Amino acid sequence: GFCKTFGWYAKTQILLSLNRDRVNYDVLPSETNQYKDLKKKEKNFISITTGPMYKLQDWLYVYAGLGYGDSGQYYAGFNDNSEYEFICTNRCNGITVEGGTVVRVGPVALSAGYSTILGKVHENEKKYADFHIGLGFSFRVK
């Protein structure tokens, strides 16, 4: 099973599709008009969390955790020097807090939760928040 009454979990979420070493993070939202042909690109996200899990019923569990997260919406366009550049104006990184529930039906686990990054963002930008659902399977090894 998951845990008898009280246990521990660890989770990672990764959505990376851009070489982050080539990104200019120093562009403010008000400075994006300096770029020509600016196009919305990938959204990148990484989160690593861990925390306690508690069994409420044989089929129902709750969890809460802390960790680190980094999220950003990336854009690409030509800067003042006519160089193609990737920028991120709304990067949010820092401590991640999450909580959720897991419903277990036989070997199938359905989960739903919420997480947010408590990091600093630019003025007039929203903090990162994520509602997530999941499907998992549990296999017993004898």
C-alpha positions in Angstrom: 0.0 0.0 0.0 0.9 3.7 0.2 1.3 4.0 3.9 -0.2 2.4 7.0 -1.3 5.6 8.7 1.5 8.1 8.2 4.2 8.1 5.5 6.5 10.2 3.3 6.4 11.1 -0.4 8.7 12.7 -2.9 7.6 14.1 -6.3 9.1 15.8 -9.3 7.5 17.5 -12.2 9.5 18.5 -15.2 8.6 20.3 -18.4 11.8 21.5 -20.1 12.0 22.1 -23.8 14.5 25.0 -24.2 18.2 25.4 -23.6 18.0 27.7 -20.6 21.6 28.7 -20.8 20.8 31.0 -23.7 17.9 32.9 -22.1 18.1 36.6 -21.1 16.2 36.8 -17.7 17.0 40.6 -17.3 14.2 41.9 -19.5 11.4 43.6 -17.8 7.8 43.2 -19.1 7.8 46.9 -20.1 10.9 46.4 -22.2 9.5 43.8 -24.6 8.5 46.4 -27.2 12.3 46.7 -28.0 12.1 43.2 -29.7 10.9 42.7 -33.3 8.8 39.7 -34.2 8.5 38.6 -30.6 6.8 35.2 -30.5 5.6 33.2 -27.5 7.7 30.0 -27.0 7.8 27.1 -24.6 6.8 27.2 -21.0 9.3 25.6 -18.8 8.7 24.2 -15.3 10.5 22.1 -12.8 9.4 21.2 -9.3 10.9 18.9 -6.7 8.9 18.4 -3.5 8.7 16.1 -0.5 6.5 15.9 2.6 4.2 13.8 4.8 1.3 11.7 3.6 -1.5 10.7 5.8 -4.1 7.9 5.4 -7.6 9.1 6.2 -9.4 5.9 5.0 -8.3 2.7 3.3 -8.9 4.4 -0.1 -8.2 8.1 0.8 -4.8 9.9 1.4 -3.8 13.5 1.8 -0.3 15.0 1.4 1.5 18.3 1.8 5.0 19.2 0.9 7.8 21.7 0.4 10.5 22.0 -2.2 11.9 24.0 -5.0 10.3 25.2 -8.2 11.3 27.2 -11.3 8.8 28.3 -13.9 8.8 30.7 -16.8 7.1 31.6 -20.1 9.7 32.2 -22.8 9.7 34.4 -25.9 12.0 34.8 -28.8 12.6 37.7 -31.1 15.2 40.1 -32.6 16.9 42.5 -30.2 18.2 46.0 -31.0 21.3 44.5 -32.5 19.2 42.3 -34.9 20.3 39.2 -32.9 17.8 36.4 -32.3 17.4 36.2 -28.6 15.3 34.1 -26.1 13.9 36.1 -23.2 11.9 35.4 -20.1 10.0 38.3 -18.5 8.0 36.3 -15.9 10.3 33.8 -14.3 9.3 32.6 -10.9 11.6 30.5 -8.8 11.9 29.6 -5.2 10.2 27.6 -2.4 7.3 25.5 -3.7 4.4 24.6 -1.4 1.8 21.9 -2.4 -1.0 19.8 -1.1 -3.5 17.3 -2.5 -5.4 14.1 -2.2 -5.0 10.6 -3.5 -7.9 8.2 -4.0 -7.0 4.6 -4.4 -9.2 2.0 -6.1 -7.4 -1.3 -6.1 -4.0 -0.8 -7.9 -5.2 2.5 -9.5 -4.4 5.8 -7.8 -6.1 9.1 -8.8 -4.5 12.2 -7.5 -5.4 15.9 -7.5 -3.5 18.8 -5.9 -2.4 22.4 -6.0 1.1 23.9 -5.9 2.5 27.4 -6.0 6.0 28.9 -6.1 6.5 31.5 -3.5 9.3 33.2 -5.5 9.6 36.8 -6.5 8.1 38.0 -9.8 8.2 41.3 -11.6 5.6 44.0 -10.9 2.2 43.3 -12.4 3.0 39.6 -13.0 1.1 36.8 -11.4 2.7 34.2 -9.2 3.0 30.7 -10.5 0.2 28.3 -9.5 -0.6 24.8 -10.7 -3.6 22.6 -10.3 -2.7 19.1 -11.2 -4.3 15.7 -11.6 -2.7 12.3 -12.0 -3.2 8.7 -12.6 -0.9 6.0 -11.2 -0.6 2.3 -10.6 0.6 0.4 -7.6 2.3 -3.0 -8.0 2.8 -5.3 -5.0 6.1 -7.2 -5.0 6.2 -10.3 -2.8 
